[in-house]
Amino acid sequence: MPIEFRRESVVSQFRSPDGTQVVQRRAEVRFDPLLGTSARIAEGVKLQTADPISLEQFQRPDPGCPFCPERVEQVTPQILPDICREGRIRVGQTILFPNFVPYSQYASVAVFSPRHWLALTDFTPALIRDNLTAAIQYIRAIYAFDIGSAQCAYNINYLYPSGGSLPHPHSQIYLDPHPTTMMRLQQQAGEAYMTAHGRCFWEELSEQETAQETRLVARLGRIMWLTPFAPLGFNEVRALATGRETLFDLDEADIANFAAGISRVLAWYASIGYNSFNLVLYSGPLGGSRGYRVNLTMITRTALLPFYRSDSMYLERLHWEAAVDRYPEEVAEQLRVHMRRA
């Protein structure tokens, strides 16, 4: 049964400011063929693009940056010795260590380079390949230590508009017994599609998008690059690895092809005026997942401006998972006192 690419159009009408004519604006509602969620493509929606002058203060060296080479080994935590004897994982210029903030049970950070600032065109395939390789090495070490932590993803928030807290380029590894909301929805929907149709959704998608060609961007080895029918964000690009269920299934060629594609997409983002982005590379459960394929999504965010940081990062935008700093019971306790005084 072919995948359904369903869309509906809606038209908004209003009078012009001078009242002399009726103006129409069109939006298209598209429904994700796997999850059934909807997205809207509307006339006039846009993001702020880059202003080189605004970047100058962020490009300068930061004496307090914990990821710069003169401080990274003094201030960042180390992996438990039962997992990694060296305490940190190094591949090329990448250095990986645990995250002080426990977004997941085995959350970690992988710094791309000693350089404090990278333009999007500076994210070379080699830098990305080594960073992703270090992340997979870490995931393998954790999974050997704790087989219960089988849910993983590779994530990037770049610059403050993406929810990043530091401009020094780095990725984050999600590794936990529990999938995020988006991971769970993908896994459940993929398994349901396999049960209903006897075929893997992502393999079917690859075939149909290849035949239609309208959203197909490129093929690098077994990695297919395309734009999504129902986007999650601005300028969204996706990729899927045919025949690969988990990050453990990726071989060196797959990793290199993911890295090459990411580098090319980032260079394109830069060419159209953007410098901030989110990226997630999703994996099926490490023990195996019926009907799942490794897949990636990346989106642009508003360009970096002075004194601006978004509180929405890869977790909220691409995993549909909130990350907050306080327990709701604590908030309720404090608010109860405040409201009683009012």
N, C-alpha and C positions, 0 to 999 in steps of 0.2 A: 504494500500500500504506500503510495507516494506521501512524503511529508507535506503537510498543508502550510502554505504561506498565506495566512489570512490577513486582510487589511480592510479598514473602513475609513471613509472620508467624512469629515464634518466641516461645515462652513459657518463662519461667524460673520454677521452683518451688522454694520453700524453706520451712522451718518458721519460725514467728514466734519472736522472742526468748524468749518464755515457753514455747515448745514446744507451745502448745495448738491451733494451727491451721496449715494449709498456705496459704502466701501465693503468689499468682501475679503476675508482672509481664510485660507484653507489650512486645515491640519489633517494629518493622516494618522490613524490609530493602527498600529501593527501588533500582532500577537505572536509571541515567541513560540516557535513550532515545537519546542521541547517542553517548556514549563507552562505555557499558556498565559504568562504574564504579558502585560501590554506596555508599549512605548508610544510616544507621540512625536511626530516630526512636524514642527510648526514654523510657519514663516516668521522671520524676524528674530528668532532666538539666536544669540551669539555669545561668545566668551570674549573677555578682554585679551588682546594680544600683547606681545612683548614690547617693552620700552627699554632700550639698552641703557639709558641713563639710570633707570631705577635699579639696575642690576649691580652697579659699581660697588656699592657698599657691601653687597653679599659676596662678591668675588674676591675681596681682599682677605688675606690670612686672618684667622680668628685665634687669638692667643688662648681662648678658653675652650676650643673645640676638642671634645674627647676622642675624636676619630683621627685627628692629625697624627703623623708618625712620632712626634716627640712626646705624645701623651698616651697614645692608644694602649700601650702595654702596662702603663702605670695605673690607669683609671678604669679600664674595662674588666669585667669579671672573666673567670676562667671556667672551662668545662670541667665537670667532675673527673678525677683521674681514672675512675672505673670505666669511663666512656671514652676519654681521649687523654692519653698520658701527657701530651704536650700542653694541654690546657686550652689551646686555640688551634684552629685549622687554617693553614695557609696554602693557597693555590695561586701561583703567579703573584699578582699584586694584591689579591684578596686576602683579608684576614677576617676570620669568623669567630665569634664568641657569644656567650649567652646574653640575652636581653635583660637588663635590669627590670623592665616592665613586663610582667607575665601575661601577655596577650594570649598565650597558650602555655601548656605545661612545660614544654621544652622550647620556648620562644628563643630565637637567636637573631643576631645581626651579622651581616657580612659586608664589610666595607670594601668598595670596589677598588680604591686606589689611594695612595698617600696624598694625592692632590685634593685640596680642600674644595675646589670648584671644578665641575665638568659642565661644559655646554652639551646640549643633546647630541651634537655632532661628535663629541669626544667619547661617547659610549661606543667604543670599538667592539667588533665581534670578539676579539681576544679577551677584553675586560669582562664582557658579559659571560662568555664561555667559562672563564675561570671562576667567576662568582657563582654561577649556577652549578658548576662542578663541585665547588666547596660546599654548597648547600646540600647537594645530594650525598656527599661524603658524610656530612654531619647527620643527615636523616638516617643513613645506613647505620651509623654508630649508635644512634639513639634506639633504633628499632632492634638492634642486636641486644641492647641493654634492657629495653622495655618493649616487648612485643605488643603490649596493649595500646601503645601510642601509634596507631596506624593511619591517622588522618593528617595529611600534610599538604602544604601549599607554599609556593615561592612567591613573594610579594615585594612590590616597590611603591613607596610614596616618594616622589621627587619634588622637593621644594615645598614651602609653606602652604601654597594653595591646595596641594594634594593631601594635606594633613600631616606632612612631615614636620618634625620638630627640629631637625638640623639640616643645613644645606649640604654638608659633606655627604657625597653620594653613597648610599648603602641600600641593601635589600634586607628583608626580614623573612624569617622562616617560621611558618605556623606548623606546629607539630604537637598533637594532642590525641587523647582517646576519643574526643568528640568532634564531629565535623561542624563547620560553620553552617549557617542557614543555607547559603547558596550551595555549598558542597553537598549538604544533605539533599536538597531539592534536585540537584543534578543527578546524584547517585540514584535516588528513588525513581525519578522520571526515566532515567536510562534503563533501569532494570524493568520498569513497567512497560516501556516500549519494546524491549527484548521479549518479554513474556507475551505481549499482545501480537507482535508482528514477526517474531522469530529472527529479527535482524538487529544489529547494533545501530542505534540512532545516528551516532556520529559517522559511521561508515556510510549509512544511507545519505546523510547530509552531504558528505564529501562527493558522492556520486551525482546527486541532484544539482549541487552548486557548480560542479564541473560541467555538467551538461548545459546549465542555464548561462553560465559565464558572467552574468551581470554583477555578481558580488565577488567572484573569484579574483584574487590579487596575484598570487604566485604559488608555485610549489618549489620547495627546497627539500630535496630528498623526499622523505615520507611526511614532511611537515607541510600542511596546506594552510595558506594565508588567505583570509577572506574578510569581508565586512559583514556584520550581522544583519539579518532581516529586521529584527526589533532591537535597536541599540539600548544599552544601559547608560551610555554617556556620550559626550561629544567626541567626534572623530574616532569612534571605536573601531578597533581592528581585532580580529580573533585569529587564532591558529589552532589546528588540531593535528595530533600525531596518529595517523592511521596505524592500527595494529598494536598500539601501546596503551596498556591499562593504567600503569602507575609510573611514577618517576623512576622507579628501579628498572623499568623496562627500557628506558632511554639509553641508547649506546652513544659512543663518542660522536658519531656522525649526526645523530638526532640533536644532541646538545649543541654542536657547532651550528646546525641549521636553525635551531631556535635562536641562538645568539646572533647569527647573521641577519635573520628576519627582524628581530627586535631592534638591532642597530639601524637597519634601513628605515624602519617605521619611525624611529626617533629622529633620524635626519629629516624625514618628511615633515614631522611635527614642527621641527625648527624652521623649515622652509616656509611654512604657512603661518608662522608667527607665535608659536607656543614654546614654553620651556618647562612646564610643570605637567606631570602625568602620574597616573596610577597604573599598575600592572599586577596581574595575578596569573600564575601558572598553576592550574588545578590538577590534582592527582586523584585517581581512584584509591580506595583503601589499600594499604600496602600488602595486605594478605590476599589481595585479588578482589575484583569487582566484576560481576556479571554485567556485560553490556556497557562498560565505561571506556572512555578514551581520554588520555591526557589532553587538556585543552587550555588555551591561554586567551586572556582578554586584556586590552590596554586602551586607555582613554586619555584625552587631554583635559587639563583643568585650567582655570583662569590663570593668565600669566602672572608671574611674581611681581608684586608691587610692594613698596615700603610699608612696613608695619602691618602686614596682612598675613594671617595664618588661618586656614580653614580647620574646623574641628571635625571634618569628615574626611576619612582616609580610606585606604584600601578595604578595611573591614566593613565600613558602612556602605561604601559605594559598590564594591564588587563581591563582597561576601554576604551582604545584607545582615550584618551582625554589629550591633552597637557595642562600643567600648567606652565605658564611663568610669569616673574616678571614685565614686562614692556608692555605698550600699543604699538601696531605696529605703531600708528600715532606718538608716541614719538620717537620711533626708527627711523622712516622715517625722522622726523624733524632734529634729530641730524646727521643722515647719510647724509642728503642733504647738510648740512653745511660742513661736512668733505669732501664730494666729490667735492664740489665747490672749496675748497682750494687746492685739489690735482692737 
